[in-house]
Amino acid sequence: MTKHKKAPYMGWLYVGDTSVDVHGYGDDDICEIYITDTDINVLEMIISLGGWDKFLDDAREACYEYRARVA
């Protein structure tokens, strides 16, 4: 199994009971959302379920907190 090349890690959060890792280049440039510790990208699924705006707000907050912890 080949590892996928991922965009830079930005942080993580829960979507329901599932932990997901957010990858991208900034708050307005989320490229990929993976189930934590997998190569399963769920970006399209989150968009298609119609929860993108709420997810984006939650992701921005989670990524901000992650940056604050590692800074």
Number of C-alpha atoms within 10 A of each C-alpha: 3 5 7 9 7 14 14 14 16 21 19 23 21 15 13 7 7 9 14 23 21 27 21 17 13 13 15 9 9 19 15 19 24 18 19 16 9 11 14 13 17 15 16 11 12 15 12 10 8 10 11 16 11 9 16 14 11 16 25 20 15 18 21 14 14 15 11 9 8 6 5
